[in-house]
Amino acid sequence: MYFATKIIMKQGCNDSCNTWEIDMIGLDNNKFYKKESIHDHLVDHPGSIKVNIQPYPILIPAMRENEKYVRSEPNDTTHDNLLKLQRVTKQ
């Protein structure tokens, strides 16, 4: 089981509230992965990554037109928990 701990948004989208505008996701192994790679991993290994914010929802693969992305499992919050993670910039 991995936990998503940080996100990097696409350039110019740092204040976005759309999960498809996430570029990379940092996991608890201190590495960042492209959202498309996370998507593919979740297709093969459902439920294997959770957001490191209570209630710790799992990440699920999603598609927007031809674009792969991920989002967290819906719960009682108004915004996706994945977007509540710390946002960092590319180095």
N, CA and C atoms as a LAMMPS dump frame, in Angstrom:
ITEM: TIMESTEP
0
ITEM: NUMBER OF ATOMS
273
ITEM: BOX BOUNDS ff ff ff
-5.0000000000000000e+02 5.0000000000000000e+02
-5.0000000000000000e+02 5.0000000000000000e+02
-5.0000000000000000e+02 5.0000000000000000e+02
ITEM: ATOMS id mol type element x y z
1 1 1 N 0.845 -1.178 0
2 1 2 C 0 0 0
3 1 3 C 0.887 1.236 0
4 2 1 N 0.577 2.149 -0.898
5 2 2 C 1.276 3.433 -0.964
6 2 3 C 0.311 4.541 -0.581
7 3 1 N 0.888 5.683 -0.182
8 3 2 C 0.097 6.865 0.115
9 3 3 C 0.561 8.012 -0.764
10 4 1 N -0.398 8.704 -1.388
11 4 2 C -0.1 9.928 -2.12
12 4 3 C 0.096 11.028 -1.085
13 5 1 N 1.214 11.748 -1.168
14 5 2 C 1.544 12.736 -0.146
15 5 3 C 1.655 14.16 -0.683
16 6 1 N 1.963 14.325 -1.975
17 6 2 C 2.143 15.653 -2.569
18 6 3 C 1.718 15.594 -4.025
19 7 1 N 1.421 16.764 -4.582
20 7 2 C 1.092 16.831 -6
21 7 3 C 1.851 17.979 -6.665
22 8 1 N 2.102 17.805 -7.937
23 8 2 C 2.647 18.865 -8.787
24 8 3 C 1.613 19.101 -9.876
25 9 1 N 1.16 20.338 -9.981
26 9 2 C 0.161 20.679 -10.983
27 9 3 C 0.851 20.997 -12.312
28 10 1 N 0.08 20.919 -13.397
29 10 2 C 0.59 21.332 -14.702
30 10 3 C 0.969 22.807 -14.634
31 11 1 N 1.882 23.209 -15.481
32 11 2 C 2.32 24.597 -15.503
33 11 3 C 1.125 25.525 -15.725
34 12 1 N 1.034 26.555 -14.904
35 12 2 C -0.054 27.518 -14.989
36 12 3 C -1.34 27.092 -14.312
37 13 1 N -1.349 25.931 -13.683
38 13 2 C -2.581 25.4 -13.074
39 13 3 C -2.461 25.23 -11.565
40 14 1 N -1.538 25.916 -10.927
41 14 2 C -1.272 25.656 -9.514
42 14 3 C -2.479 25.896 -8.614
43 15 1 N -3.393 26.783 -9.007
44 15 2 C -4.565 27.056 -8.179
45 15 3 C -5.802 26.286 -8.645
46 16 1 N -5.631 25.351 -9.553
47 16 2 C -6.753 24.622 -10.133
48 16 3 C -7.429 23.696 -9.119
49 17 1 N -8.72 23.501 -9.319
50 17 2 C -9.494 22.549 -8.519
51 17 3 C -9.901 21.343 -9.354
52 18 1 N -9.135 21.051 -10.412
53 18 2 C -9.42 19.927 -11.298
54 18 3 C -8.322 18.88 -11.195
55 19 1 N -8.697 17.662 -10.9
56 19 2 C -7.688 16.615 -10.734
57 19 3 C -6.977 16.289 -12.04
58 20 1 N -7.611 16.514 -13.191
59 20 2 C -6.936 16.216 -14.457
60 20 3 C -5.82 17.209 -14.753
61 21 1 N -5.737 18.3 -13.986
62 21 2 C -4.647 19.256 -14.166
63 21 3 C -3.452 18.961 -13.264
64 22 1 N -3.505 17.831 -12.559
65 22 2 C -2.337 17.356 -11.816
66 22 3 C -1.358 16.772 -12.829
67 23 1 N -0.09 17.098 -12.679
68 23 2 C 0.942 16.566 -13.574
69 23 3 C 1.613 15.343 -12.957
70 24 1 N 2.012 15.453 -11.691
71 24 2 C 2.723 14.369 -11.017
72 24 3 C 2.196 14.209 -9.596
73 25 1 N 2.351 12.995 -9.084
74 25 2 C 1.918 12.676 -7.725
75 25 3 C 3.099 12.095 -6.97
76 26 1 N 3.352 12.658 -5.789
77 26 2 C 4.414 12.15 -4.931
78 26 3 C 3.867 11.091 -3.998
79 27 1 N 4.568 9.976 -3.923
80 27 2 C 4.163 8.898 -3.022
81 27 3 C 5.069 8.89 -1.797
82 28 1 N 4.705 8.088 -0.825
83 28 2 C 5.452 8.049 0.427
84 28 3 C 6.836 7.433 0.29
85 29 1 N 7.201 6.993 -0.9
86 29 2 C 8.574 6.527 -1.128
87 29 3 C 9.459 7.689 -1.595
88 30 1 N 8.934 8.926 -1.478
89 30 2 C 9.646 10.166 -1.821
90 30 3 C 9.971 10.282 -3.301
91 31 1 N 9.2 9.632 -4.146
92 31 2 C 9.368 9.754 -5.589
93 31 3 C 8.088 10.302 -6.189
94 32 1 N 8.246 11.05 -7.29
95 32 2 C 7.105 11.578 -8.022
96 32 3 C 6.91 10.774 -9.3
97 33 1 N 5.637 10.561 -9.642
98 33 2 C 5.283 9.79 -10.823
99 33 3 C 4.265 10.577 -11.643
100 34 1 N 4.359 10.474 -12.959
101 34 2 C 3.396 11.112 -13.835
102 34 3 C 2.017 10.518 -13.551
103 35 1 N 1 11.344 -13.675
104 35 2 C -0.36 10.867 -13.384
105 35 3 C -0.757 9.701 -14.279
106 36 1 N -0.256 9.679 -15.513
107 36 2 C -0.573 8.58 -16.422
108 36 3 C 0.007 7.258 -15.921
109 37 1 N 1.196 7.305 -15.331
110 37 2 C 1.807 6.097 -14.761
111 37 3 C 1.022 5.604 -13.546
112 38 1 N 0.589 6.552 -12.716
113 38 2 C -0.238 6.19 -11.559
114 38 3 C -1.551 5.562 -12.044
115 39 1 N -2.145 6.16 -13.066
116 39 2 C -3.379 5.627 -13.652
117 39 3 C -3.189 4.168 -14.078
118 40 1 N -2.131 3.911 -14.854
119 40 2 C -1.874 2.553 -15.338
120 40 3 C -1.632 1.581 -14.187
121 41 1 N -0.908 2.032 -13.176
122 41 2 C -0.659 1.186 -12.002
123 41 3 C -1.985 0.81 -11.326
124 42 1 N -2.879 1.788 -11.204
125 42 2 C -4.154 1.526 -10.531
126 42 3 C -5.07 0.618 -11.339
127 43 1 N -4.952 0.655 -12.651
128 43 2 C -5.729 -0.272 -13.483
129 43 3 C -5.305 -1.706 -13.17
130 44 1 N -3.982 -1.905 -13.018
131 44 2 C -3.455 -3.243 -12.727
132 44 3 C -3.539 -3.618 -11.25
133 45 1 N -3.527 -2.615 -10.37
134 45 2 C -3.501 -2.855 -8.916
135 45 3 C -4.518 -1.948 -8.216
136 46 1 N -5.805 -2.193 -8.405
137 46 2 C -6.827 -1.335 -7.791
138 46 3 C -6.701 -1.279 -6.275
139 47 1 N -6.92 -0.092 -5.729
140 47 2 C -6.911 0.073 -4.274
141 47 3 C -5.538 0.101 -3.649
142 48 1 N -4.483 0.18 -4.448
143 48 2 C -3.125 0.077 -3.896
144 48 3 C -2.523 1.422 -3.481
145 49 1 N -3.219 2.531 -3.766
146 49 2 C -2.721 3.854 -3.378
147 49 3 C -3.864 4.62 -2.721
148 50 1 N -3.577 5.205 -1.569
149 50 2 C -4.548 6.022 -0.848
150 50 3 C -4.006 7.443 -0.712
151 51 1 N -4.926 8.393 -0.532
152 51 2 C -4.548 9.774 -0.254
153 51 3 C -4.202 9.866 1.227
154 52 1 N -3.109 10.525 1.55
155 52 2 C -2.634 10.597 2.929
156 52 3 C -3.334 11.717 3.714
157 53 1 N -4.656 11.75 3.607
158 53 2 C -5.513 12.68 4.341
159 53 3 C -6.755 11.895 4.741
160 54 1 N -7.188 12.07 5.982
161 54 2 C -8.391 11.366 6.42
162 54 3 C -9.555 11.741 5.542
163 55 1 N -10.392 10.842 5.166
164 55 2 C -10.541 9.459 5.617
165 55 3 C -9.711 8.454 4.813
166 56 1 N -8.603 8.898 4.217
167 56 2 C -7.687 8.041 3.458
168 56 3 C -8.381 7.318 2.296
169 57 1 N -9.021 8.101 1.409
170 57 2 C -9.691 7.465 0.269
171 57 3 C -8.684 6.868 -0.707
172 58 1 N -9.104 5.838 -1.396
173 58 2 C -8.226 5.231 -2.399
174 58 3 C -8.24 6.093 -3.658
175 59 1 N -7.169 6.01 -4.418
176 59 2 C -7.126 6.656 -5.722
177 59 3 C -7.762 5.72 -6.74
178 60 1 N -8.465 6.311 -7.693
179 60 2 C -9.082 5.523 -8.745
180 60 3 C -8.707 6.112 -10.103
181 61 1 N -8.5 5.255 -11.105
182 61 2 C -8.161 5.753 -12.439
183 61 3 C -9.39 6.38 -13.094
184 62 1 N -9.142 7.403 -13.894
185 62 2 C -10.228 8.08 -14.605
186 62 3 C -9.716 8.526 -15.973
187 63 1 N -10.667 8.857 -16.846
188 63 2 C -10.329 9.343 -18.192
189 63 3 C -11.121 10.615 -18.462
190 64 1 N -10.479 11.542 -19.162
191 64 2 C -11.128 12.764 -19.639
192 64 3 C -10.759 12.883 -21.1
193 65 1 N -11.719 12.616 -21.965
194 65 2 C -11.464 12.487 -23.399
195 65 3 C -10.4 11.403 -23.574
196 66 1 N -9.222 11.714 -24.071
197 66 2 C -8.159 10.707 -24.222
198 66 3 C -7.066 10.839 -23.16
199 67 1 N -7.332 11.63 -22.128
200 67 2 C -6.322 11.907 -21.108
201 67 3 C -6.542 11.033 -19.876
202 68 1 N -5.494 10.32 -19.478
203 68 2 C -5.531 9.52 -18.259
204 68 3 C -5.229 10.431 -17.074
205 69 1 N -5.968 10.239 -15.991
206 69 2 C -5.678 10.939 -14.747
207 69 3 C -6.206 10.099 -13.597
208 70 1 N -6.031 10.572 -12.391
209 70 2 C -6.549 9.864 -11.22
210 70 3 C -7.289 10.855 -10.338
211 71 1 N -8.153 10.314 -9.523
212 71 2 C -8.873 11.108 -8.533
213 71 3 C -9.098 10.224 -7.32
214 72 1 N -9.548 10.822 -6.252
215 72 2 C -9.804 9.988 -5.075
216 72 3 C -11.252 9.524 -5.08
217 73 1 N -11.465 8.438 -4.388
218 73 2 C -12.795 7.871 -4.245
219 73 3 C -13.716 8.928 -3.626
220 74 1 N -14.91 9.12 -4.174
221 74 2 C -15.819 10.139 -3.626
222 74 3 C -16.17 9.867 -2.165
223 75 1 N -16.291 10.955 -1.409
224 75 2 C -16.759 10.853 -0.024
225 75 3 C -17.55 12.122 0.298
226 76 1 N -17.68 12.467 1.554
227 76 2 C -18.549 13.574 1.932
228 76 3 C -17.906 14.961 1.828
229 77 1 N -16.712 15.071 1.264
230 77 2 C -16.085 16.377 1.096
231 77 3 C -16.506 16.989 -0.238
232 78 1 N -16.44 18.315 -0.32
233 78 2 C -16.861 18.991 -1.546
234 78 3 C -15.77 18.998 -2.607
235 79 1 N -14.516 18.914 -2.194
236 79 2 C -13.398 18.881 -3.141
237 79 3 C -12.67 17.546 -3.02
238 80 1 N -12.106 17.101 -4.112
239 80 2 C -11.36 15.85 -4.126
240 80 3 C -10.211 15.924 -3.121
241 81 1 N -10.092 14.911 -2.293
242 81 2 C -9.037 14.892 -1.274
243 81 3 C -7.641 14.953 -1.879
244 82 1 N -7.463 14.445 -3.073
245 82 2 C -6.16 14.5 -3.724
246 82 3 C -5.708 15.94 -3.897
247 83 1 N -6.638 16.852 -4.163
248 83 2 C -6.297 18.263 -4.354
249 83 3 C -5.992 18.981 -3.047
250 84 1 N -6.227 18.326 -1.926
251 84 2 C -5.922 18.917 -0.623
252 84 3 C -4.488 18.652 -0.182
253 85 1 N -3.785 17.814 -0.947
254 85 2 C -2.386 17.537 -0.612
255 85 3 C -1.511 18.76 -0.866
256 86 1 N -0.355 18.778 -0.238
257 86 2 C 0.603 19.864 -0.452
258 86 3 C 0.982 19.933 -1.934
259 87 1 N 0.959 21.141 -2.476
260 87 2 C 1.351 21.362 -3.868
261 87 3 C 2.782 21.865 -3.888
262 88 1 N 3.586 21.213 -4.677
263 88 2 C 4.989 21.604 -4.808
264 88 3 C 5.262 21.916 -6.272
265 89 1 N 6.382 22.579 -6.524
266 89 2 C 6.748 22.907 -7.892
267 89 3 C 7.828 21.964 -8.374
268 90 1 N 7.896 21.802 -9.688
269 90 2 C 8.939 20.95 -10.272
270 90 3 C 10.296 21.543 -9.963
271 91 1 N 11.257 20.641 -9.801
272 91 2 C 12.625 21.094 -9.493
273 91 3 C 13.516 20.898 -10.672
